[in-house]
Amino acid sequence: MIDLEQRLQFDVMDDRRANSGGVQLSRGAVLLLALLAGFLLLASVRLVAHNLSAGIDEVAHIGAAAWLDATGSNELNLEHPPLTKRMAGAAMHYGGVAPELDVNGEPPDQWDLGRALLVQDGVVHRGRLDAARLPFSFLALLGAAAVFGWALSLFGRNAALFALFLYALSPTIHAHGALVLTDLALGSFAVTAMALIWVARGRRSMPLAIAGGMAMAAAVFSKYTGLMLVPLVLLLLLLEPVTIPSQRRVESLLANLRIAAAAALGFVLAFAAIAAVNGGLGEYLQGVTMLGHNHRAVWQYFAMGEFSQTGFLSYFPLTIGLKSTPVELGAWALALVAVASAGRGLRASAASPVALVNMAWVLAFPLAYLAALMLQAPNIGHRYTVPVYPFLFVGAAAAMHLKLAPSWRAATGVLLVLAQGMVAWRSLPDPLAYFNGFAGCNGARAALCLDDSNVD
């Protein structure tokens, strides 16, 4: 049996990771269960996509997506990168529901165009809305694959299945995998990029590093705040050699520099390819300068019955606390206990720096992103935190290494997954409005706790 202390010490991909100890599932059983989780995720997000009316921001995004598909320009919605709009536009185009647009003359307003496309003669164009949302269901699946693969590498089969089912049954993922927005796209591409580059530096694999760089380019073309991935990945690669014995530092640094160069190559190639068909580098850089330009100084922010002109420092942690399921919050707490327990055993170990590096790769992006939100983002919705969720689910896999008897640990995992499934079922078909009920925030009373896109 391999415990968490040993797992966190593994410096490279290793078949030992597949064995978590205790009740072991065969590879075939793991594959079938992973496919079941994927099916439940896809079915849920498609159900939500077909039932929810268009969100406010979706109106602008879909209008801009249709214009981008027709003209190749992101000019209507420069404040957001073009990739998610390109996906929505392509889905409408190849789904046979793309509108006929007059692209000559003055460009239309994105909101007016979106309303005209989605509502005709007082009736919602359901086929167009469903088509535009379809790619985001598959982005949710991409995130699921990355969560499963990374958790499998770090924590073994049973723990990876636990993380995957928590992700696949999360109301947060169901809601945002069904909407034409940028947040889940960033989360899915970011966790894919970090997982691939983490594996690449362990295996010294240039192809995986290139693929990770490409995923990172997709992330920065999904949401401008994805640009923070670039310095974070470089910093992790450069600092890792400092944590190992001095006689191996130069060798490790050179190896990581080769991984960084391969990732940079993938990033540049994918960035250039995406930019070439989405308005070019000039439009992208112009968009970066517009980051946050549509945030109004006159906005009043609201949380827990209080209004503020400047916002609340605790707003985004609060939304995570109120809109994550009790199972998710419990799993993250158990994971912290498991890691803390392992940390006591690692403190005097020569491999403890490796353990710190492995955990840093999982936690660096969500911590940095959440800090940036707390300091800069407008307090208008839990959806801003969605990019951190895939990383938190990877970390939740550590909960399956609590120092319990193997049978108790397996039973705990199964019960938590079943409870998550019950919560997911009850949140359908509108998981966007889900609250966990803490602090009395549930049902109609939820609007007294948080407003805006937290509710509808």
N, C-alpha and C positions, 0 to 999 in steps of 0.2 A: 504494500500500500504506500502511495506517495502522498505526503501531507503538503499543506500549503507552504510551509517553510521551505521544503525541497523544491516545490514548483516555482516559487518566486526566484530561486537561485539559478534556474536554467537560463543559460546565456544564448542558446541557439534552439531552433526548432528541434524537437526530440520526440521520438515515438513514445518515450515514457510518459509524456503529457497526456496521452490518450487514456491512461489508466488512473482513475480517481480513487481507487480502493472501494471496498464495500461491494454493493450490488452493481455489477457491470453489465452494460448493454452491448450486444454485438454491433458491429458496424452497420449491418443491414437494418437492425432495429432503430439505430440512431438515425439512419437516412430516412426511414419511413416516418419517424416522429418529426424530423425536421421538415419533411414535405407536408405533413399534417399541419404543422405550425404555419408554414407558408400559405397553405390553402385557407386556413382560418383568417390569416391576416388579409389576404387578397379579397376574400368574400366579404369581410367586414368593411374594408375601405370602399369597395364598390357599392355595397348597400348604403353606406353613409353618403357617398358621392351622388347616388341616384335620389336620395331623399332630401338632402339639404338644399335650400334655396341658395342663390348666389350670395356670397359674402360681399361686404362693401368693397374691400380691396380687390376682390376677384373681378369686379366689373371693370376696373381700370386695367388690370393685368390682361384680361381677355381681349379688351379693345386694343391694347398695345400689341398683344400677341398676333392678332389678325393683321394689323398694320405691318408688323415685322415680317410676317410670312409673305405678305404681298409685295413689300418694298425692299426687304433686307436691312432696314434701318430700325434702330431702337429709339428713335428720336422722340416718340410719344412718352416714353417712360424711362428717361435716362437715370432717374434716381435709383433704379434697380437694374442690375446686370441683365443681359438678354437671354441667358441659357434657358431658364424655366419658361419664358415666354416663347422662345423658339420651339420648345417641346410642345407647349399647348397649341401653338399655331400649326405645327406639323400634324398634330393629332386631328385638329379640325380639318386640315387640308386633305389628308389621306383618308379621313373618315367620311369624306364627301359632304361636309357641312360647313366648309369655309365660305365666307360671304364674298360676293362680288363687290370690290371696293374701287372707287374712283381715286387713283393714286396721283392724279394731276392736280395742280393747284395747291392751296394752303392745307397743311396737315390738320386733321380734325383734333378736337380735344379727346383724350383717351377715355374720360368718363362718359362723354356723350356718345362716343363710338361704341363703348362697351354696353351701355344701356340699349342702344339701337339694335345691337346684335343679339342681345339676350332676351329682349321683350319686344314682341311684334304683335300689334293689334291687341295689346293687353294680355297676351299669352306668352309665358316663358318658353323660349326655344330650348327644350329639355335636351334634345339630341346634341346641340352645339355645346351646352354646358357640360354634359356627360363626356363628350369627346375631349374637350379641353382638359378635363380633370384626369383622364385615363393615365397619362404618363406619370402622374404623381403617385398612383397606386404602385407602379413598378419601382419608383424611387424608394417607396417604403419597403419593398422586397429587397432592393439593393442594400438598404440599411440592415435588414434582418440577416442577410447573408454575411455582411461584414461583422455584425455583432456575434453571430454564431462562430464564424471562422476564427476571430480573434480570441473569444472566450475559450474555444476548443484548444487553441495553441497555448494559452496561459493556464487554464484550469482543468482541462480534461472534458470527456464526453458528457458526463452527467451534468456537470456545472454549465457547460455550453448549452445543453438543452434547456436547462432552467432559465438561463438568460434569454434564450430565443423565445420561449413561451411567454415570459414576462413582456418582452417587446411586442410579440405578435398579438397579445391580448390587452395591450394598453389603450385606454380611451384616448390618451394624448396622440398616440400614433394613428389610431383610427381616424380621428378628426382631421389631422393635418396631412395624412396621406390621401385625403379626399378633396383637397382644396388647391386651387391654382395660386399658391403662395410660394415664397422663397425659403421658408424656415426649415422644413423637413428636407428639402433638396440639399441645403448646406450641411445639415446633420448627416445625411446619408453619404454624401461625397467626402465629407471630412473624416468620418470614421473609417471609410474605405481607404482613403489616402494614408491615414496614420497606421492602420493595421498592415497595409501592404509594405510600407516603408519599415515598420517595426520588424516584420518577418524578413524583409530584404537584408537588414543589417545583421540579423542573426545568421542567415544562410549565405551572406555575401553574394546575393543574387542581383545582378544588374537588371535583368528583365523585370523582376518584381519592383525594383526601385523606379524604373521607368514608368511602369503601370501606376505606381503610387503617385508619381509626379503628375501624370495625366489626370488622375482623380482629384489631385489638389487644384489643377487648373479648372476643372469642372466646378469645384467648390467656390473658387473666387469669381467664376462667371455666374454663380447662383445668387450670391449675396456678397456685397463689397466687404463686409466684416470678415469674410473668409480669408482675406489677405493676411490675417494674423497667423494663419497656418504656416506661411513661408518662414518667418523668423523663428517660430516655435520649433518646427522640425529641424531647422539648421542648428538652433541652440541645443536641442537634445542630442543631435549627432556629434556636435563639437564638445559638449560637456561630458559625454559618456566616458571617453578615455581617461578623464581625470579621476574616475572612481575605481580604476583597476590598478593592479600593481605596476610600479614604475617601469619595470623591464619590458612590459607589453604595451606601454602607452603609445609609443610612436607607431608601432604596427597597427594598433587599434585605430589611432587617429587617421592614418593613411587609408585604412579600409573604410572608415566612415566617410572620409572625404570622397572616395570613389562612389560610395552609395549616394552621397549628396550630389555629386556631379551627374550621376545617372538619373536621379530624381529631377534635377534641374533640366536635363535634356528632355525628359518626358513632359515636364511642365511647359517648357518653351514650345515644344512641338504642338501640344494640345491647345495651349493658349493661342498660338498663331492660327491654328486651324479654326478654332471657335470664333476668334475675332474676325477672320476673313469673311465669314458668312453672316456676321451679325453687326455690321456697321463699322468694323475696323477698330484699330487701337485708339484712334482719336476719340471716337464715341465712348469707348470704355473709360479712358482717362478723364474725359469731360464728366462722365457719370460719377467717377470717384470724387471729384470736387463738389458734386451735388449731394453727397451723403448727408442725410438728415435735413436737407433744405426744406422739406415739407412738414417739419415739426414746428408747431406754432407756439410762440412765446406766450400767447394768451390762453393756451389750454389750461384747464383745471384738471388736476389728477385726483383720483379717488381711491381710497383703500380703507376698509374696516370702519366706515362711517365718517372718515375724515377727508377733507379736501386740502389740496396743496397746489400752489402755483409752481413750485420748483420740483415737486416729486418727492418720493420716499426712498431712502437708501435701501431699506429692507424690502422694497416692493417685489422684486423678482424672486428672492428666496421665499417670500410669502406666497406668491402664486404657485411655486413648486410645492410648498407645504399644503396648500389648499386644493390643488387640482391634480396632484399625483394620487394614485390609489393608496389605501392603507397597506396593501401588499408591497407595492414598490417602496414606500417609505420604510417598511419593516425589513425588506430584503437589503436595502442599502445600509440600514443600521446593523443587521447581522453581518454583512460583509465587512463593515468597519471593525466589528468585534473580532471576526476571524483574522483580519489582517493585523490588528493590534496584538492578538495572541501569538500569531506567527512572528511578529516583530520582536517580541520578547526573546524568542528562541534564536532569532537572527542577529541580535545586537552584538554578540561576541563572535559572530561568524565571519570568515574571510569573504564569504559570498554575499554579505549583506548589501554592499554597494550595487550588485547586480539586481537584487530585489528592489532597491530604491529606483533604479533606472527603469525596470519593467513597469512599476506602478506610476512613475512619472510620465511614461508614454500614454497611459490610459487617462491620467488626470490633468495633464498640462492644458489641453484645449478647453475642457469644460470649466476649469477654474479661471483661466484667463478670460474666457468668453463671458462668464457670469460676472466677473469683476468689471469688465467693460460695460456690460448692460447696467449694472448698478450705478456706475459713474456717469454714463452718457445717454442711455436709451430713454425715450419717453415712456412713462408708466401707463401704457394703454393696452397691455395684454400679455397673458401667459405665453402666447405663441412665440414671443421673442426668445424664450428659453428652450424651445424645441430642439435646436441644434445640439444641446448638451445631453439630451436623453439617450441617444445610442451609446455614448461613452459610459453613462451611468449604468446602463444595462450590462455592458461588458464587466464593469466593476462589481455589479451585483452577483456575478457568478462566483465570486469568492465566498459568498454565504454558504455555498455547498461544501466548504472545507472547515466548517465549525468543528470544534473538538468534541464531537458526539459519536456515539456508536454508529457504524455505517447504516444500520437499518433505520435508526432514528433520523439520521441526516437525510436519507432517501425519502422517508415518510414526510419529513418537514418540507422538502422540495415539492413533492406531489401535492400536499395540502395547500401550499402557497399558490401553486399554479392553478389548482381548482378554484381557489378563492378569487384569483385574478380573473379567471374565466367567468365567474358569476358576476363580478363587477362589470366586466366588459359587456356581458349580455344585458344587464340592467341599464347600461348607459346608451345602448342602441335605441333608435336610429340617430340620436343627436349627441354624440360624445363631446362635441364642442362645449356644451353647457355643463359637462360633468364637474361636480365638486364632491369631495370625499366626506363632507359633513362635519369636519372638525370646526371648532369654534362656532357651531350652529350654522355654518355656511352650507346650505343645501336647499334644493327646491327654490321657491320664490324668495326665500331669505338670502339666497346667494347674491342677489343683486344689491344687498345691503353691505356685502363684504368686498366685492370687486365688480367692476362694470366693464363696458366696452366689449372687446372680443373674448373676454373671459366668459361671457354669458351667451353671446349670440354673434 
